[in-house]
């Protein structure tokens, strides 16, 4: 649910690898064309159906060169896809990316970039082979996924090209929509990247519609900037979600905005401007720091 922060050394290593890829492409302007990335890195891309076991098996069967199976453990691949409900995966035996054909095209872009991220990080290869002698702890698995997500974000948003544009004007939901279009990425991934790139206390919440929640846990992601995490680490995603119900209305597009107080780690209240947008599937909420909230003291006449 929470975004995971990488240590400075790991983030720098990943960024250097992304910089090398973008330099090889001539430092392109947005939006990034992933087919050019695949050509540069000599990657293959294929598709499978996560809801059709037979289709998965057929996909694996077709992945042969000169009659030799290029995926060393095809049964493991099928098991992993079924059990983990994967929407994309990296097959290191052949430098191949497989995407679920039933994944919306807008989300296939992020899935592909995420798997490219796995492929660019050499320390991921051992675990991606599925060696049964190796067992991943949940913490380790989350770390690997966070690293691949970081790589995907830096790749799709062209490193500092996105950050420079973001910080050149106030962070608002309208600005996130503009950057989403400019870089050719979903609003959800753009919201995530904008929050993590911010230098001020900012957060993003991805959830069900606050007035139409039907799941026991309506919250999908709670993304925080480093500054927000340090100063407002006691604020919970459930607390944010509960506040949305007081002012969010409507069934599509912008569904509400309001200044809401939250307490910092010392118990002092501060105001954040919350803007929520419903894309027909999820509510995306951006929270941007405004100021400390000062108590209003009445003076008797």
N, C-alpha and C positions, 0 to 999 in steps of 0.2 A: 504493500500500500504506500509506504513512504519511499521517496527517492533516496538513493544511497550515494554518499559523497566518497569520491576516490581520494587517496592520499596524493600529495603534490607530485611525487616521483612517478607514480603510475599514470596519472593524468598527462604529465609531460611526455612520457614515453609514447603513449597512445597518440597524442597530438603530433608528435614528430613523424609517426608513421602515416597519419592522415595528410600531413603537409607534403610528404614525399609523393603520395598518390596525386594530390591536387597539382603539384608542380609538374608531374608527368603528363597531366592533362592540359598544361599551359595556364594554370590558375584561372579556371573558367568563371564566367559570370553566372548568377542564378537564372533559372533552375538547373541543378546538376543533372546531367544525363547519365543514368546508371549503366546504360549499355556501353558507354565509353569507358566506364570504370571496369566493367567486366572484360572488355577487350584489352585494356592495359594490363590487368592482373591475370589474364588468360583463364577466366572463370567460365564455367558452364552454368546454365540455369534451366531447370525443369519444373514441372508441375505434377501434383498428385491430388487425389481426392481423399480428404481425411474421413469422410463418411462412408467410403467404399473400400473395404479391406481388399477386395479383388483388384480394384484399380491401383491400390498401393503396391500389391504384389506384382502386377503387370508393369508398373513403372520401374520397379527394381529389376525385373527380368530384362527389360529393354536396355538397361544401363550396362552394356557390354561393349568391349572393343576387341575385335578379332576373336570373338567367341569367348573371351575371358571376362569373368564377372569383375567389375571394377569397384563394387562395394563389397568389402571383405566379409561383412556380416549382415546380409540382407534381412534375415529374420529378426535381428536386433533392431534394425531400422523400422520395420513394421510394428514391432512391439512398442517402441518408443513413441511413434506417432499416435498409436491408439491409446496408450495408457496416459500420456501427458497431454493429449489433445493439442499437439503442436500445429502451428499454422505456417511455420517455416523452419528449415533446418539446414545445417552445413554438413556436407559429406566430404571430409578431408581426404579420403582415399582417391578422389578424382577432382578435387577443387571444384565441387559442384554445389550449387544452391538449389534446394527444392522448396517450392512454395505451394501452399494449399490453393488449388484452383477455385475453391469456394470463398476464399478471402476476398473482400471487396478490393477493387483495383487501387483505391486510394490508400489502403492499408498494406498492399503488397509492396509498395515502395519502401515503407519503413521496415517491413520484414526482411526484404532483400538487403537493405543497408545494414541491418543488425547482423545478418549472417556473414556479410562481407567483413564486418568488424571482428567476428570470431576468427575468420580466416586470416586476418592481418596480424593477429596476436599469437605469436608462436607458442607461448606457454598454455594456450587453450587446446592445442592439437591433441595432447595425450588423453585428456578427458573426453574430447569429442569422438575419439575412436571407440569409446564404450568398453574399455578394458574391464572385465568383470572383477579383476583383482584390485581395482581402484574403486573406492566408494566415496562419493562426494557428500560432505555434510551440507545441510541446508545453507549455512553461512557461506560456505565456499561456492555453492551453486549461485547464490544471490550475488556474490562478488563477481563471478564470471559474467553473469547477465548484466550487471551494472557496467562492467567494462565494455561489453559489446554495445550497450545502449549509448555509452559516452562516445564510442567510436562512430556509431551511426549518426549521432547528433552533430558531431564535429564535421563529418563528411557531408551529410545532406544540407547542412546550413553553412558550409564553406568556411569553417573556422571563424576568423574574426570579421569576415564580411557581414555575417548576421549580427554579431555583437556590436559592431560599429553602427549599423543602421538602427538597431534597437536603442542604443544609448544616446542617439542623436536627437531624440524627442521623448516626451513623457510616455511612460508605459501605460497603455490603455488597451481595452479589448479591440477597439477599432484598429489600433496599430498592429495588434497580433493578427487580425484578419488580413490586413494589407501584406504583412510579411509572409503569411501563409500562402497567399497567391503569388507573391514575388518569387518565393523559393520553391514553390510547387509541392509543398508538404501539407499534411492535414493540420487542422486547427489544434487538435489535441497535441501533436508532436511540437507544433510551434509554441503553444502555451508552455509546455514542459521546458523547451529550450530557452524561452524568454525568461522564465522564472529562474532557472539555474544560472543564466548569464547576468542577472541583475546584481547590482552592487548594493542595493537598498533592501530593506525588509519587504519581501514579496512572496506570495504563495499562490498556488493553483490547486483547485479541487476538481476532480473528474468524478461525477456521481450520477445517480438517477435524478430525474426531475424532483426537486425538493417537495413538491406538492402531489407527486404521483408515485412515490416510492412504494414498491411492492416486495422487494427483497429484504430479508432480515438484515443484511449488510448492504446498504445502498451506495457505499463509497468504493470507488475503484482505485483511485490514486490521490495522494496528497503530496504535492511537490513543493519544496521550500527552497528559497535562496539560502546561501550559507549564512548571510546576515540575519535572516529571519530565524533560522534554526538556533543560532547562538543567543539571540535576544528574546525570542518568543517560543522557546522549545517546549513550554508547558501547554501551548495551544494545541488542541487535538482536532483531527479531521471531523469527528462527530460534533464537536462544539461549533465548528464552522458550518457544517451541514444543517444543524438545528437552527442557526440564525437565518439561513436562507429562506426558510418557510414563512418568515414574517413579512417578506417584501417581494418575493418572486411570484409572478403571475404570467399567464399566457402559455401557449403550447408550442411555440417555435420562434427561433431567432432570439433577440434580446428579451429576457424575461424579468429583468429587474436590476437595479443598482441602488446602493445605500451605503452611507458611512456607518460602520459598526465598530464598537470598542472591543479591544482584546487586551488582556493583561500580559505584561512582560514577565520575565523570570523573577522580578522583584515585587510583583503585584501592582505595578503602576499601569494605569489604563492608557491606551493609545488608540487613535482612530485609524481605521483602514477603509478605503473605498472598495467595496465589493461590486463587481459586475458579473452577471451570469448570462450565459447564452445556451440555448437548447438546440442541438442539431438534429433532433428527432430521435436520437438514440441515447445521448448522454447530455448532462448539463455540465458545461465548462465554466468554472468560476475563477476569476482573477481577483486577488486581493493585494492592493498596493498601499503602502504606508503613507499616511497623511501627516499626523502630528500627535503630540501628547495631548491627552484629553484633560482639560483643566476644569476643576469643579466650579460650578456657578454658585456664588455666595450671595444670598439676598441681603439687602441693607434696609433696615426699618426706617421709615420716613418719620 
